[in-house]
Amino acid sequence: DKCPHLYFAANQPCFGTRLVSGPDGQTVRLVLVPDFAREPTCVLVNLRTLDCQAIAFGADGISDGS
Protein backbone atom coordinates (compact mmCIF):
# COMPACT_ATOMS: atom_id res chain seq x y z
CA ASP A 1 0.00 0.00 0.00
CA LYS A 2 3.09 2.27 -0.10
CA CYS A 3 4.88 3.65 -3.13
CA PRO A 4 8.72 3.90 -3.32
CA HIS A 5 10.45 7.14 -4.31
CA LEU A 6 13.17 5.23 -6.15
CA TYR A 7 12.99 1.95 -8.09
CA PHE A 8 16.02 0.18 -9.58
CA ALA A 9 16.04 -2.47 -12.31
CA ALA A 10 19.47 -4.12 -12.56
CA ASN A 11 21.24 -6.04 -15.36
CA GLN A 12 19.63 -3.96 -18.11
CA PRO A 13 21.16 -3.54 -21.61
CA CYS A 14 21.91 0.16 -20.98
CA PHE A 15 21.39 3.02 -18.52
CA GLY A 16 18.03 4.75 -18.53
CA THR A 17 15.89 6.80 -16.18
CA ARG A 18 12.60 8.66 -15.99
CA LEU A 19 10.12 10.05 -13.49
CA VAL A 20 6.72 8.40 -13.30
CA SER A 21 3.68 9.92 -11.60
CA GLY A 22 1.13 7.70 -9.88
CA PRO A 23 -2.63 8.12 -9.67
CA ASP A 24 -2.43 9.62 -6.18
CA GLY A 25 0.22 12.23 -7.09
CA GLN A 26 3.22 10.15 -6.01
CA THR A 27 6.47 10.45 -7.98
CA VAL A 28 8.84 7.53 -8.58
CA ARG A 29 12.30 7.75 -10.18
CA LEU A 30 12.83 4.62 -12.32
CA VAL A 31 16.49 3.74 -12.90
CA LEU A 32 17.76 1.10 -15.32
CA VAL A 33 21.23 -0.04 -14.26
CA PRO A 34 23.28 -1.79 -16.97
CA ASP A 35 25.00 -5.16 -16.52
CA PHE A 36 28.44 -4.04 -15.29
CA ALA A 37 30.26 -6.87 -17.09
CA ARG A 38 28.89 -5.65 -20.45
CA GLU A 39 28.75 -1.91 -19.82
CA PRO A 40 30.99 -0.82 -16.91
CA THR A 41 28.72 1.93 -15.58
CA CYS A 42 27.51 2.91 -12.14
CA VAL A 43 24.61 5.21 -11.34
CA LEU A 44 24.60 8.10 -8.87
CA VAL A 45 21.29 9.29 -7.44
CA ASN A 46 20.82 12.49 -5.45
CA LEU A 47 18.38 11.35 -2.76
CA ARG A 48 17.14 14.90 -2.09
CA THR A 49 16.21 15.73 -5.68
CA LEU A 50 16.11 12.23 -7.25
CA ASP A 51 18.35 13.54 -10.05
CA CYS A 52 20.30 10.72 -11.64
CA GLN A 53 23.63 10.44 -13.46
CA ALA A 54 25.54 7.54 -15.03
CA ILE A 55 29.31 7.23 -14.57
CA ALA A 56 31.03 5.02 -17.16
CA PHE A 57 34.38 3.28 -16.56
CA GLY A 58 36.59 2.41 -19.50
CA ALA A 59 40.11 2.10 -20.83
CA ASP A 60 40.29 5.90 -21.12
CA GLY A 61 39.29 6.46 -17.48
CA ILE A 62 35.98 7.64 -16.06
CA SER A 63 33.32 9.50 -18.07
CA ASP A 64 30.06 11.09 -16.92
CA GLY A 65 28.51 10.62 -20.36
CA SER A 66 28.82 14.33 -21.32
Helices and strands as residue ranges (DSSP letters): E 6-12, E 16-21, E 27-34, E 41-45, E 52-58, E 61-63
